[in-house]
Amino acid sequence: MGHVTSLPTTLREWCLLACRRTVILRGLKFAVVVGTILIAINHGDAILRGALGPGNYLKMGLTVIVPYVVSVLSSVGAMVEGATRAPTPAGKDA
């Protein structure tokens, strides 16, 4: 397990992984797609009626933030887990 030294041991190191361009872009893509779907499901009737109030806008903002956070957490978790796995010999499944 030669990759163990790359594991984040502090919050700062974890944040550095979370701030990688690829992680941020992936999170934004998920936020837009999943957030839009969730907004349509949860607020579509109010949008169509034109009955949106300040509370709706706050909830819609939070609805977009949630898939972003989930994507970033998942991406960093996958990077950390991948760093802990020993490479397998070519042609062998893990």
N, C-alpha and C positions, 0 to 999 in steps of 0.2 A: 504494500500500500504506500507507494512513494508519493501519492498525491495528497496525503493527509495534511501536509503543511499548508496547503492552499485553502483549508477550511476557515471560514470566518470565525474568529474567536472573540471578537468584540462587536458591539453595535455599529461602530464606525466601519469595520470591514464588511459587515452585512449590508450597510447602506451603500458602500462602494459598488457591491454587486448589483444592488437594486437600482443604482443610478447609471448602469451601463446603457448605452444608446439602444442596443437591441432589446433589452428588457423593457425600457420605457416605450419604445415603438410598438412592441407586442402588446403591452398593457393598454396603450391608447387605441390600438385596433380593436381589441376586445371590448374596451369601454364604449366605443362608438357603436359597434354592432350589437352587443348584448344590451347595452344601456338603451339604445333606441327601441329594441324589441320590448324590453321591460317597461319603458315609458308608454309605448303604445298599448300594452296590456293593462297597465295600472292607471293610466291617465287619459287613454284614448277617448273615452266618452266625454270627459271634461274639455278636452282639446276641441272635439267636434262641436260641442255646445258653446264654446267660447267662454267657458266658466272657470277660467284659471285664476286663482288668487295667489298671494305671496307664499302661502304654505305649499301650494302645488309646485312652485318653482324650486323651493328648497328641497322638497322630496325628489323632484326630477334630477336635481344636481347630485343628490346623494345616490340616486339610482344609477347614475353613470360612474360615480366614484367606486362603488362596490365591485363591479367586474374588473376595474383597473387594479384595485388592491389585491383581489384574488389572483389575477394574472401575474402580478409582480411577486407575490408570495410563492406561487407555484413555480415560477421561473427560477427564483433564487433557491428554492428547495431542491429543484432538479439539478441545478449547478452544484450545490453542496453534495447531494447524493451521488452525482456522477464523479465528483472528486474523491469520494471515499471508496469507490469500487476499483479493484485491481483490474488491470487490462487482461482480457482473456486471450489465449492464443488464437491465431487466425484459424478460421474454419470450425471453431468450437462455440456452441451456444452457451450462454450463461444459465 
